[in-house]
Amino acid sequence: MLGSDSPAKLDVRIIVRFAAFTRVSSLFLQAVLNAAIPDHIADAFSPPRAEEPLLLDYGVELLLGGLGRWDAEHFLFIAERGYLYEHNFAFFPLFPLVIRLVAATLLWPLSPFLTVRGRLLLAVALVNSTLFVLSAVALRGLSHVVLQDRKLALVSGLIYCITPASVFMLAGYSETLFAALTFGGLWLLESGFMFGACLLLGLATFTRANGLVNAGFLLYLPLQRTLAEAQVLGKGSTWHRRYRQYTFLALRFLLTSALCVAVVVLPFCLFQFYGYYTFCTPSVTQEQVSPVLLKLAKEKGYRVPDEAAPIPSWCLKPIPVLYSYIQDVYWDIGFLRYFQLKQIPNFLLALPIATLSVIASYVYIKANPRFCLRLGLGQRGMKEKEEKPPTDFCNSKVFVYIAHCSCLLAFGTFCMHVQVLTRFLASSSPVIYWISSHLLSSEPLLRETKDFSYGQRLDNFKQDFAHFFLMYINNPVTQLLMHWRTCSSSTRCILGYFLSFWLIGLALHCNFLPWT
């Protein structure tokens, strides 16, 4: 019986069940939609297959082929053949390494029946499904530590399970790995485990470039704690003693923060050095590259390492950063470059998640204007007269996450292809799920629920399977969905947005049709 578990274990089990259910449902739906809808012939990266199909490849391609569309082709190619083309370096290496490791170890017994690509597709489904469940649990843990509210933490984890970026959390993209590492690292950081947090956030940078922004947490949170300690130490002591104590605190903050930030930044620097070594000091010639892949490079204009070719222009810059060069030249990413009339549909696709982010900032700033002007430094509580700080979305600990989300929103809107804003924010910022949970919590159905006795197994197994299944995935979010007609318009908008993007994304993305 789940009722005998502690509240935390009960919540985790509810989230694990719902996350597993949504992953299985997504896998099933993408297979059905991929079979039912003809694939669009897209002008996307599509390398030739390295091996002739084996016995199980047709079946795997039929069931999981939708997971290898668009940018997933890059990750699968890198996992299979390494970093051959220059533009491959826009995709960071941890996710390809993980799926390659799983394909070469756990799935190695299938090698007589599956090619490397088939095993990689299977590895994508296994790895991303597992990581998604872990990321949902990590988000629930982070939410509980920051929000100090069990109900909001549970609903945040559950609403994440139907994230609008669901298809990218399932397909061969690095978003799920990044979310698991980021939410897990921030959970450890908020819990006081600095070393573990640095390790996970460093691995997050090894997964996606925007992991660099997480270094801000390793500066802000220790600074906030240091200032709080300084306020306590400054009371009732002599000037000389305070001076020594303040000096110690300052040195400890500077050394600890510098080390932690270095751990987060180092993976990015190492990867850029690898790109510089590969293309600026090449040791191979075109004759050593597979003729089929070399032909594709000539047809599409891809650059391959060649010691006989001229050195690329980016190698001659004072700070040769391959990543920014690829974003500029290959994808035309830059400040305000995407502000064109023809991109209005893409701005509309990004509007819902941008609106949620703006609402989150507005609600928080309106509740705590003076605290925000102090940049969240100084007194931890929102209201000086209160003995206990608030335990909800508007409490002091949320400020740094609001600032983080706002920075990502501004950068994504003005300096990126705006349609990726949905998966960019959904895999990086817990604020999207916190504000959704905060708005949903106003529903009478959730306010009246006190015992959280969701998901309990039926003692009477004579009940029909449908009833048993509904009890298995019973939780606050499914309760709202089952009482859709009684929900407020804001709740309908939030749940409708999450579910519609979940379903439409599976239909479009898995058939090479444009999506976020």
C-alpha positions, 0 to 999 in steps of 0.5 A: 500500500502506498499509504504506508510510505512517507509523503516524499516517497509517495510523491516520487512514486506518483511522479515516476508512474506518470512519467513512465506512462507519458513516455510509453504513450509518446513512444506508441503515438510516435510509432503510429503517427510516423506510420500514418503520416507520410514523411516530408522530404526536408532539406536537412542533414541526412547522411548515408547509412554505413551498413546494410540493414540486418534482420531487426533493423526494419522493425526498429526503424518502423517503431522508432524511426521518428526519434531520428529526425532533424537534429537527431540525425546529427547526434546519431551520426556523431555517435556512429562516426565521430565529429567529421563535419565542421558543423557537427561541432554545434552538438556537444559530445556527452549525449552521443557518448552516452547512447554509443556506450549503451549501444556498445555494451547493454545492446551489444548482444543484439549486434548480429540482428541490428546495425549500429544505427538500429542499436543507437535508435534503441539506445535513444529510446531507453536512455531518454525515457530513463533520463526523463523519469530521473529529471522529473524526480529531480525537478520535484526535489528541487521544487520542494527545496526551493518552494517549500510546498509539497503540493506545488512541488508535486504538481510541478513534477507532474506538469513536467511529465507533459511538457510542451517540449515532450517530443524533444525529450523523447527523440535523439536530442540532448534536452532530456540529459541536459534537464536531468543534469541541470535539475539534479545539479541545482537540487544538490546545490540548494541542498548544500552539496556543492561538489556534487552540484558542480560535477552535474552542472559541469556535465550539463555544459558538456551536453549543451552550450547553454549549460554555461549560464548555470555558472551564475547559480554557483556565483549567486547562491554562495554569495547570498549565503556568505552575506547571510553569514556575514550579517550573523557574524557581525553582531556582538563582536569587535571591529578586529574580529569582524574584519578577520571573519569578513576576510575569511568569508570573502576569501572562501567565497572567491576561491570556492566560486572560482573553482566551481565556475571553472568546473562548469566552464572547462567542458566548453573550453575543452570541446572548443580546443578539440574543434581547433585541434581538428580543423586548425591543425589537421593531420588527415587528408580528404583521401582518408575520409570515406568516399561516400561521406566526402561526396556528401560534403562536396554536395552540401558544402560541408567542411572536413579536416584536410591538412592540404586545405587552407586554414578556416578563417575562424582559426585566425581569430584572437579567440577561435571559438568554433561554436559561435562560428557555426551558429553564425555561418551555418545557421545564421544565428545572431542579434535580431537576425530572425526578426523578419515578417516570414518568421511570424509563424515561428514567433507565434509558436514560441509565444505560449512559453514566452508568455508563461515566462513573462507572467512568472516574472510579473507575478514575482516582481509584483509580489516583491518589488523592493526585494527584486531591486536589491537583486535578492541580496540581503534579507532572505524573507520577503516581508521583514515583519514575518517570522517565517518566509513565504513557502510558495512561488513568491518566496526569496529562493525563487528570485535567482531562477526568475533572473535565469529564466528571464535571461534565457528568454531574452537571449532566445528571443533576440539572438536565436531561432525563436521557435526553439525557445520552447525546448530551450526553456522547457529543458533549462528552467524550472520556472516554466513548471513552477508558474504553471503549478502556481496557477493551477493550484488556485483550482478548487479541486487542488485546494480542497485536496489535503491528503494526497492519497493518489495512485494507491493500488486497488485491494480488490483485484476483481475491479476491471482493468480500466479502473485499476489503470486509472487508479495507477496514474491518478494524480492532481493533473489527471484529476484536472483533466478528468474535470476539464469542464469545471476548470477555470479558463487559465487552467484550460489554457495551460493544460491545453497548451501542454497537451496540444504541443505534446501531440502536435509535436509528435505528429510533425517532428517525427515525420520531418515536418517543421516544429519547435 
